[in-house]
Amino acid sequence: MHIEGRDYRVVIATDVDRDAMQWECYLVDGNNEKLVFEVVRFDGRREWSFLQHVEAVPLAVVEYAVQHARTDLGSFFNG
């Protein structure tokens, strides 16, 4: 996705150790990628969290995540 002149890539991943699924957002700069933040659905705790990995995240990127992460990750897993 291209937001405010920068390219980002989203990866949806499962984390068995954390009993979670995450929506990971990476800043793409040529061949390099840097993890910016994760939106995590913790199934065991039935909780959503925002884990930031850089000092500042553009608000437009956070707004995009808020609009898409819950839908992309789905409901809590009961299993």
C-alpha positions as CSV (number, residue, x, y, z in Angstrom):
1,M,0.0,0.0,0.0
2,H,1.2,3.5,-0.7
3,I,0.4,6.1,1.9
4,E,1.8,9.7,2.1
5,G,4.6,9.0,-0.3
6,R,5.8,5.8,1.3
7,D,5.3,2.1,0.6
8,Y,4.1,-0.3,3.2
9,R,3.5,-4.0,3.2
10,V,1.1,-5.9,5.4
11,V,1.6,-9.5,6.5
12,I,-1.0,-11.5,8.4
13,A,0.7,-14.1,10.6
14,T,-0.2,-16.6,13.2
15,D,1.8,-16.8,16.5
16,V,1.2,-20.1,18.3
17,D,3.4,-19.1,21.2
18,R,1.4,-16.0,21.9
19,D,-2.0,-17.6,21.0
20,A,-2.5,-14.8,18.6
21,M,-2.8,-13.6,15.1
22,Q,-1.2,-10.4,14.0
23,W,-1.5,-7.8,11.2
24,E,2.1,-6.7,10.7
25,C,2.9,-3.5,8.9
26,Y,6.3,-3.0,7.3
27,L,7.9,0.1,5.8
28,V,9.4,-0.9,2.4
29,D,12.5,1.0,1.3
30,G,13.9,-0.5,-1.8
31,N,15.0,-4.0,-0.8
32,N,14.8,-3.3,2.9
33,E,11.7,-3.7,5.1
34,K,11.3,-2.5,8.7
35,L,8.6,-3.7,11.0
36,V,6.6,-0.5,12.0
37,F,3.9,-2.0,14.2
38,E,1.6,-4.9,14.7
39,V,-2.1,-5.1,15.5
40,V,-2.5,-8.3,17.5
41,R,-5.6,-10.4,18.2
42,F,-4.7,-12.3,21.4
43,D,-7.2,-15.2,21.4
44,G,-6.4,-16.5,24.9
45,R,-7.0,-13.1,26.5
46,R,-9.7,-12.1,24.0
47,E,-7.9,-8.8,23.6
48,W,-6.7,-6.6,20.7
49,S,-3.4,-4.7,21.0
50,F,-1.3,-2.2,19.0
51,L,2.4,-2.9,19.4
52,Q,4.6,-0.1,18.0
53,H,8.2,-0.9,16.9
54,V,9.4,2.5,15.8
55,E,9.3,5.9,17.5
56,A,6.7,7.6,15.3
57,V,4.0,6.1,13.0
58,P,2.2,8.4,10.5
59,L,-1.4,8.8,11.6
60,A,-2.7,8.0,8.1
61,V,-1.0,4.5,8.4
62,V,-2.6,4.0,11.8
63,E,-6.0,5.0,10.5
64,Y,-5.6,2.5,7.6
65,A,-4.8,-0.2,10.1
66,V,-7.8,0.6,12.3
67,Q,-10.0,0.3,9.2
68,H,-8.6,-3.0,8.0
69,A,-6.9,-5.0,10.8
70,R,-10.0,-6.3,12.7
71,T,-11.7,-7.3,9.4
72,D,-8.6,-9.0,8.0
73,L,-7.9,-10.9,11.2
74,G,-11.5,-11.9,12.0
75,S,-13.1,-12.9,15.2
76,F,-11.5,-14.4,18.3
77,F,-10.7,-18.1,17.9
78,N,-12.6,-20.3,20.4
79,G,-10.6,-23.5,20.4
